Amino acid sequence: MKRVCMAMLFVPFVACAQQAAFWDGRSEWLRGVAVGNDVWSLKESVNLKQNDVSDYVRMRELGLNVVRFYLSYKFFESDSAPYQYKQEGWDFINQNLAWAKANGIRLILNMHVPQGGFQSNAEGGALWDVEENQKRLIALWREIARRYAGEPQIVAYDLVNEPVVTKGKHQWQSLAQRLVNAIREVDRNHLIYVENINGIIPSNYAKDAEMNFVFIDDPAGKWGLTFHCYAPIEYTHQYAPWIPGFKDNDGGAYPDPNLLQFSSDVWKGATFENPALPKGTTDWAYYTGVWKTIDDTAAATVGRPAFQFDRLGEGKVWFDSITFEKRSPAGEVTAIATYRPPFKGGWYFWQEKEGGRMLEADNAVGFTGTTAAANYAANKMFVVLEQGWSYRVSGRMRGEGIPEGAGCRVRFDWHTAQNISVRNKASLEREVLAYLNIAKAKNLPVYLGEFGVIKHTMTKEKGGAVWVTDMFDILKAHNVPFTYHAWVDHWFGVKGNAEMEQVFKKSF
């Protein structure tokens, strides 16, 4: 492979001929947004009403020059008639290419919904477990590449959005290679982007030493890596109803010097030996937790308190305080913090099965309706753990109709985490650099395909505009091409969001 500039996306000469070497064209820092095209609805026909030429005009006015153009396989074929491609899909791409070209904007074609299902919510296992779906995806990408091999307005092909494999990394390694091979049969011009794995079903979505990237052989030597960054997810996606446990969660503000920020967070254990609330109805009482000593076998780097309320059914549990303490090897006890209601801003409600809900009173927080494991944990109370020290969580609670076998307690949770810092611009930069450093080590171009903040953060108190501005600064400093998610979107949209549009205009 020929040597390329780290983090620089090479784009084609607009006037190059049908078989020109697009890879060797002029370079330009690409900055843009995603156009979603309503792919999540999985409609059988293309939604031509979501965007028009005025959108490209406005993008140009904001200083943008590239669009990540989301595709669904259903734009091109039906499950009942595979391999029979619909003309309306090609017409849709061609119309957007014309609008984009008229405004100096290029497209990155992204297969957001492949055969087998949308990947990001772990609902697309059929792509990996049904070989026919892979064959159809390979054939579709080959046809896309054949039709647009000589189209310089297209910057690159982004093969599959946020792949979530069912067995292991080798599945994406194999499919990505087959996709590249098929594309290169008909198109040796365009750059190909291979995204890192978003998760394995089932998994904790932890990343390996190579940030879950896979590496392929490209006979044209024109491929790179792409990744997404929504760090920290509990902030950028707070109140997101499609993420289990996030619907009612306040993810705090940005920046916040009191909130720890880290990557590759993996839960390791908790003090389930802490006293549990007895069954039936009980008055308020203080429950003292047990000490947990941190040693090398604990695999623990950070810890926090949590409320647990398993299998409540129609019962209700109430909490009105929680105390977090530490004890030195010499036996000296120090209070880390005592928290009382309201328990908001950086707390996370998780439940194994949907159905549980939060209850609020003037001086307490309660829970009911859970049918399996469930907890409410304090991201804002994470602390860095010290080897040889012990930690304890205690608190007050009461119960109403607690059933036999329910597990209601306050507890201490410990996690393994890397790149620990506070929630600020430096932590964001470290998160981005974790990906860029892999690309640099492999001598590959890299592109940030998605990042953004949910609309709930776009207030002065929440700091969403600050997060976006900091991210833009980081990407500019490292010369990373990017597309923000997304132009039109109920939760993350730029269009029509005056404050967000102003952030873009000031930045570019």
Disulfide bonds with the S-S distance in Angstrom:
none
